[in-house]
Structures are given as structure tokens and as C-alpha cells.
């Protein structure tokens, strides 16, 4: 239903540009934000550098029994192979899957080119990872009044300078821009104009909301909420009762209100991951299994970001929505999976869960330092 009003063809872009939509004038109340996300970034870089891999199902990540897929090419995604999937399962789903060892230095190099392209348009660039960023182009260095046009130019520049495709979402707040960039992925551009926001949100299935994961979506469906239209009808107090602090955020975004600013060079305070379970967990062995996978994922991200850390935090959210965080600070900065895992084990030995079942577990590393500085100081434990 909504796809029609979105802009897919060049002709339609031209129409919009001519129609003066989404242009900046003095009285404008709307910011112009773009969310850009490279398509299957690590896998695409591998296929770009190695033509033999093009058109083939590839997974970047470790192929070992405990390995995890960091990125999958679109050919692999057809077999339901996706990031964060255990390599073992990935191989079962796609027997011809080719595993490639990640080359983070190369991804960082390509990322730097992409970020420089963004910065040639605006200084308000907030990277979310190596291949994804929010841009605020309300006022920009090219004096261009159309955010749609800027998104087109950036996508074109990425294609010609690097040879990769990116998807973009254009709208007036972060939530809508991010949601839009996913609509026509890969190699797509989607726009949600201010007057389209409410109709768009109303028809959006609940699991397509950025920030509403699989488990939360399931709980919403149990409450009779299947799309934005139903979510919109709920009182804030009702959503907060069922979803805690997140409920307040859901109430805001569903009404098109998201005032989060684009913050350039966001300072990272921690690196972490968390998982909400379909079924609450009571057995500590099961928790340990999940925690091990999380430690693996977090360590991988830390290596990619070239950060080390000292403090290990484990978050437990219980079925009654109360939560606790337990931490352990190591003597030195590290990126060692083993050191983090030992800290998690220690936390698990000490923590008192009082037989309560857990609906969410999280692992994060805080107290971060720049890896380079730490190496210079000679304090870094490396995994061998
Ligand atoms: Mg991406």
C-alpha cells in the first residue's frame, strides 16, 4: 500500500525535486535526516576485492564450531544465513557457503572513504558502525535544499568511488530515516515525507519498527498490537506497564515524535550486546551458553573497533522486568576473549538470582581505552 507513494524511479525523484518537496525554507519545522547503510558491507567488500566470490554465498566470520557469522552476502541470505548466526547452523542451511576470515583493516579503510564522502556534505555525521551513519543535512556544505538529492548524490559517489551499493532513508527524524533505509534494501532509496509519516507508521507491521525486536514484537502481538495503527491507540501508561522505559520510546516514535539529535563522533562508553529470550531461562548452564556467545560477539566487535576494555558487565533482566547489573574490573586493558569469559564466570558464581527466571541477558565491556595508546603503554593482553 505505502510502496506506491515512495520514490523508486529516477522519474519520481525528478518529480519530487521539481515539486519542491522536502526543501528547506526559513519557516521549516522539520529537520532533514538521512540514514545510510551499506549493503552486506563486509561480504560486499570481500566480493569487490575478490571477483571469484561474486555471485556466491559467502559468510565473513569463523567457520569453527564456536564461530559466528559476522556478515552474509545476499546470495547466502537466500538460505537464511544472516549475521550473528552460529557458523555450524549456517553451514547446515547452506552447504556451499564459503567462509572468509574477516579483514577489519580493509573494512576500516573502505569505511574511512565512505565517512569522508558523508563529511563532504555535513559535519553532522553520527556513525553507528563502520558502514552505517545518520546525517543531518538540514543545513549542509553544498547549500543543497533537498535531502533527497543529497542522498542520491551520496549513493552515486559511493558507487563510483568504491564500487559498492548503499541504501538510504530520508526523513525528518532518526527513527523514520532508519526505518526508511531498510524498505528498499539493497541498493534502495526511500523517503518518508512529513505528511506521509502517520499513514506510513499506521500500516507498518510491528516487527518492522526499528528498535522492536522479535521477542518484543511477539509480546505486542499477544496484546493485540500487530501494526503501527494498533500501537498508536495505546496509552503511554499501558505501554510503560508492559515494556518499561522502552514503552515510553515506542509511544513517542509511533506518533512521529523522535527528537534525538544527530551527534557527531559519538563517544563510545561501552561495547556490548544483549539478548531477549523467547522463553525465560532458569538454568544457569543455559545462561552460560548464551553468555559465551555474547562474549564472543563482543570480543569480535572490540577487535573490529580497535578498542580494549577493563570492566566486564553482565546484565540480568528478570521476568518481572526488574534488572540487576554485576561488574568485574580486570587489572589491565584487554581484548582477550578468555579474560572476559573468566570474569563472566566469576560474576556468575557470585550473583544471587534467587531462583528468578531471566528474560534478557547482556554482556558489555566498559572502561574503554584506545587500543593504540594501550599498546604503546605495553599493557595489552592479546589472545594467542
Ligand atoms: Mg549495513
Boltz pocket constraint, residues with backbone or C-beta under 6 A from the ligand:
constraints:
  - pocket:
      binder: B
      contacts: [[A, 37], [A, 38], [A, 39], [A, 40], [A, 41], [A, 131], [A, 132]]
      max_distance: 6.0
